[in-house]
């Protein structure tokens, strides 16, 4: 077991402590579908399965989620999320480029 497996196992135990309200099923809901290449779908699948929020979803639910994700291209000076935002309606996966994380005006990390 490598360090990443140990961290994932620890996080899995911590997740079991999280309590959530049940979601109401809406049978009439039809998720949007956005076209993607095979390589984009595989990239998104790997990113989702590497994230504890999505790692336990069924293959069918992962495929639905992948299909409903929309590509968003932006310029290098675009602010994606502003510090202090309290509403988070989107999940971002960086396919190309670099995203900087800025806290209190200081760059504290990057995602490639």
N, C-alpha and C positions, 0 to 999 in steps of 0.2 A: 504494500500500500504506500503510495507516494504522498507527499504533503498535500496535494490538491484533493486526493481521496479522503484524507483525514479531515480536512476543512469541510468538505462536502458532507461527511458523516456527522460532524459536529453541528453543522447548519441544519441538517435534516432533523436532528433531535430538538433543536431550538424551534423549528417551524411547528412541531407538534404542539407546542405551548400556545400558539397563536389561535385565538378564538375569533371566528367570523360569523356573521349573520348569514343564514341561508339565502341564496339568490332565488328570486321568483322566476320560474320558467315562463318564457314567452314563446309559445309554439309557432306563432305567426312570424317571428323574427327571421329575416333572410339576410345573412351577412353579405356585405358588398364583396365583389370579386375584382381584383386588379391583376392584369396580365404580368407575368414574370418569366424570365428565362429559367432553365433548369439550374444553372449555376447560382442564380439569385435565390431560388427556392432552397437549395442546399445550404447556402450561406445563412439564410434566415433560420432554417431548421436547426443548424448547429448552434447559432446564437441563442435561440429559444431554449434548446435542451440544456445548454450550459448555464441557464439562469434558474435559480431555485423556484421562482414564481411559476415557471412554465414546465419544469422538468418532469412533473408527475402527470401531465396531461396525456390523454390517449392519442394514438397516432391520428385518428380522425379529427380530434379537436385541434391538434397541432396543424394539420393540413388546412382546416378551416381558418385558423388564425393566420397562417402564411398567406392564404388566398386573399384575405381581407386587408392585409397590410398594403399601404400605398407608398410608393416611392416619392420621396421629397428631396429634390436637389436644391442646394442653397449656396450662396456665395460665401467666401471666406470670412466676411465680416458680419455674418448673421448671428444674432443672439437666439439660441434655441430655447433655453430656459433661463430665466432671470432669478438671481438669488432672492429669496423671500416669497416667490410664487407659492401659493398654497393649493392651487388646483393643478392636478397632473392628469391630463386627458390622453396623453400619447405615450407610446413606448418607442424609443429610438434605437436603431441599429445602424452603426456606422459602416457603410460598405466601402467607401473610398474617402481619403482625406484624413484630417486630424481634427479632433474636437478638444478644446482646452477647457479645463474646469477652473473657474475663477471664484474665489471666496474673499470677500472684503477687499476686492481690487487686486488680489494676489493670485497668480497662476499656481494652483496646487496639484495639477496633474493633467494628463492628456490621454486620449483614447485614439487609437489608430485603427 
